Amino acid sequence: MSIEWYIVLSALLFSTGAVGILIRRSPLVILLCLELMLNAGNLALVAFSRMVGNEEGQVFAVIVMVVAACEVVVGLGLIVAIFRRRLPLNVDDLRELRG
Amino acid sequence: MEEVLFFGSAIGALGGAVGVIALRNPFYSVLALIVHLFSLAALFLLLTSAFVAAAQVVVYAGAVMVLYVFVVAYVGGGGESAWEPIPGQRFLAPLLGIALFVELSVAVLSSSLLALGTEGPDVKPGFGDPAAIGTLMLEKFLLPFEASSLLLLLAAVGAIVLAHRRREDNAPDAARSGEGDTPSKHSTSRLEGVSPSPRATP
């Protein structure tokens, strides 16, 4: 399989995640869609690493995984804190910072 | 054979992604994301990156998804309201997504990367195995590696601070009455903050 198939698939997955962020309301599902977008970026990194025959892109992908894990941990902590304060788990209702 | 594996994994990854954004119940969304992650690990194996595939399965599908399942079980999957702040958001968003996909594809495929149409150069047998990645991480990328470990520690501490059950949140009266007591009783009542005893609740 040529590399461009992987790149097109990565673009498709990234767009899917972006659409999910636009249409979903629950912060939990929005975090899942962020995962989709980060994984699409990972796929592109690994595909380009294979394209140039160099493993450094895979190290980038591993670091992206670490950052994604940190983002998930902090995001889920925020969701649990929102739930404990009995605020609605809906990004359209949480608009206090909007001014 | 490689085409069959690629298209099978691609359909799995894309189906999982669509399932994440289309399923109403967040628990099913998490399960769809697990399908997506396993298909992506197969794609990583096709790209001869064994370590990234293994890390994907162990870290994502193993650890992060378990965290998600726990939080979904704790919060509960409430149905989303049909109210839209922007009229026609449900129809505009896929249009924007298609535009984004076309733009990304055109930007990459029309670039002057001549190797895009090839399968990449022939690589030696140990390409992308844990030994190669570990050597790179501990020699060339030592500083990002240590920085990521610090980031993980900070995220763990931040999550504990965020999700910590503050006593004034749920039992303000009990917290106020506990302050006038002796220090020993104060420390025991702080320990019971995890599971409040009937004595501490008014």
Boltz contact constraints between the chains, C-beta under 6 A:
constraints:
  - contact:
      token1: [A, 1]
      token2: [B, 2]
      max_distance: 6.0
  - contact:
      token1: [A, 1]
      token2: [B, 6]
      max_distance: 6.0
  - contact:
      token1: [A, 2]
      token2: [B, 117]
      max_distance: 6.0
  - contact:
      token1: [A, 2]
      token2: [B, 118]
      max_distance: 6.0
  - contact:
      token1: [A, 2]
      token2: [B, 119]
      max_distance: 6.0
  - contact:
      token1: [A, 3]
      token2: [B, 116]
      max_distance: 6.0
  - contact:
      token1: [A, 3]
      token2: [B, 120]
      max_distance: 6.0
  - contact:
      token1: [A, 4]
      token2: [B, 116]
      max_distance: 6.0
  - contact:
      token1: [A, 7]
      token2: [B, 108]
      max_distance: 6.0
  - contact:
      token1: [A, 8]
      token2: [B, 105]
      max_distance: 6.0
  - contact:
      token1: [A, 9]
      token2: [B, 10]
      max_distance: 6.0
  - contact:
      token1: [A, 11]
      token2: [B, 101]
      max_distance: 6.0
  - contact:
      token1: [A, 11]
      token2: [B, 104]
      max_distance: 6.0
  - contact:
      token1: [A, 11]
      token2: [B, 105]
      max_distance: 6.0
  - contact:
      token1: [A, 12]
      token2: [B, 101]
      max_distance: 6.0
  - contact:
      token1: [A, 13]
      token2: [B, 17]
      max_distance: 6.0
  - contact:
      token1: [A, 15]
      token2: [B, 97]
      max_distance: 6.0
  - contact:
      token1: [A, 15]
      token2: [B, 100]
      max_distance: 6.0
  - contact:
      token1: [A, 15]
      token2: [B, 101]
      max_distance: 6.0
  - contact:
      token1: [A, 16]
      token2: [B, 17]
      max_distance: 6.0
  - contact:
      token1: [A, 18]
      token2: [B, 97]
      max_distance: 6.0
  - contact:
      token1: [A, 18]
      token2: [B, 100]
      max_distance: 6.0
  - contact:
      token1: [A, 19]
      token2: [B, 93]
      max_distance: 6.0
  - contact:
      token1: [A, 19]
      token2: [B, 94]
      max_distance: 6.0
  - contact:
      token1: [A, 19]
      token2: [B, 97]
      max_distance: 6.0
  - contact:
      token1: [A, 20]
      token2: [B, 21]
      max_distance: 6.0
  - contact:
      token1: [A, 22]
      token2: [B, 93]
      max_distance: 6.0
  - contact:
      token1: [A, 23]
      token2: [B, 90]
      max_distance: 6.0
  - contact:
      token1: [A, 23]
      token2: [B, 93]
      max_distance: 6.0
  - contact:
      token1: [A, 25]
      token2: [B, 80]
      max_distance: 6.0
  - contact:
      token1: [A, 26]
      token2: [B, 80]
      max_distance: 6.0
  - contact:
      token1: [A, 28]
      token2: [B, 26]
      max_distance: 6.0
  - contact:
      token1: [A, 29]
      token2: [B, 26]
      max_distance: 6.0
  - contact:
      token1: [A, 29]
      token2: [B, 29]
      max_distance: 6.0
  - contact:
      token1: [A, 32]
      token2: [B, 20]
      max_distance: 6.0
  - contact:
      token1: [A, 32]
      token2: [B, 29]
      max_distance: 6.0
  - contact:
      token1: [A, 32]
      token2: [B, 33]
      max_distance: 6.0
  - contact:
      token1: [A, 36]
      token2: [B, 17]
      max_distance: 6.0
  - contact:
      token1: [A, 39]
      token2: [B, 40]
      max_distance: 6.0
  - contact:
      token1: [A, 46]
      token2: [B, 44]
      max_distance: 6.0
  - contact:
      token1: [A, 46]
      token2: [B, 47]
      max_distance: 6.0
  - contact:
      token1: [A, 46]
      token2: [B, 49]
      max_distance: 6.0
  - contact:
      token1: [A, 46]
      token2: [B, 52]
      max_distance: 6.0
  - contact:
      token1: [A, 50]
      token2: [B, 47]
      max_distance: 6.0
  - contact:
      token1: [A, 50]
      token2: [B, 120]
      max_distance: 6.0
  - contact:
      token1: [A, 51]
      token2: [B, 115]
      max_distance: 6.0
  - contact:
      token1: [A, 51]
      token2: [B, 120]
      max_distance: 6.0
  - contact:
      token1: [A, 53]
      token2: [B, 121]
      max_distance: 6.0
  - contact:
      token1: [A, 53]
      token2: [B, 123]
      max_distance: 6.0
  - contact:
      token1: [A, 55]
      token2: [B, 128]
      max_distance: 6.0
  - contact:
      token1: [A, 55]
      token2: [B, 132]
      max_distance: 6.0
  - contact:
      token1: [A, 55]
      token2: [B, 136]
      max_distance: 6.0
  - contact:
      token1: [A, 58]
      token2: [B, 49]
      max_distance: 6.0
  - contact:
      token1: [A, 58]
      token2: [B, 52]
      max_distance: 6.0
  - contact:
      token1: [A, 58]
      token2: [B, 128]
      max_distance: 6.0
  - contact:
      token1: [A, 58]
      token2: [B, 133]
      max_distance: 6.0
  - contact:
      token1: [A, 59]
      token2: [B, 136]
      max_distance: 6.0
  - contact:
      token1: [A, 59]
      token2: [B, 137]
      max_distance: 6.0
  - contact:
      token1: [A, 59]
      token2: [B, 141]
      max_distance: 6.0
  - contact:
      token1: [A, 61]
      token2: [B, 52]
      max_distance: 6.0
  - contact:
      token1: [A, 62]
      token2: [B, 55]
      max_distance: 6.0
  - contact:
      token1: [A, 63]
      token2: [B, 144]
      max_distance: 6.0
  - contact:
      token1: [A, 63]
      token2: [B, 148]
      max_distance: 6.0
  - contact:
      token1: [A, 65]
      token2: [B, 59]
      max_distance: 6.0
  - contact:
      token1: [A, 66]
      token2: [B, 148]
      max_distance: 6.0
  - contact:
      token1: [A, 69]
      token2: [B, 64]
      max_distance: 6.0
  - contact:
      token1: [A, 70]
      token2: [B, 151]
      max_distance: 6.0
  - contact:
      token1: [A, 70]
      token2: [B, 155]
      max_distance: 6.0
  - contact:
      token1: [A, 72]
      token2: [B, 64]
      max_distance: 6.0
  - contact:
      token1: [A, 73]
      token2: [B, 155]
      max_distance: 6.0
  - contact:
      token1: [A, 73]
      token2: [B, 159]
      max_distance: 6.0
  - contact:
      token1: [A, 74]
      token2: [B, 155]
      max_distance: 6.0
  - contact:
      token1: [A, 74]
      token2: [B, 158]
      max_distance: 6.0
  - contact:
      token1: [A, 74]
      token2: [B, 159]
      max_distance: 6.0
  - contact:
      token1: [A, 76]
      token2: [B, 71]
      max_distance: 6.0
  - contact:
      token1: [A, 77]
      token2: [B, 159]
      max_distance: 6.0
  - contact:
      token1: [A, 77]
      token2: [B, 162]
      max_distance: 6.0
  - contact:
      token1: [A, 77]
      token2: [B, 163]
      max_distance: 6.0
  - contact:
      token1: [A, 78]
      token2: [B, 162]
      max_distance: 6.0
  - contact:
      token1: [A, 80]
      token2: [B, 163]
      max_distance: 6.0
  - contact:
      token1: [A, 81]
      token2: [B, 162]
      max_distance: 6.0
  - contact:
      token1: [A, 81]
      token2: [B, 163]
      max_distance: 6.0
  - contact:
      token1: [A, 83]
      token2: [B, 75]
      max_distance: 6.0
  - contact:
      token1: [A, 92]
      token2: [B, 85]
      max_distance: 6.0
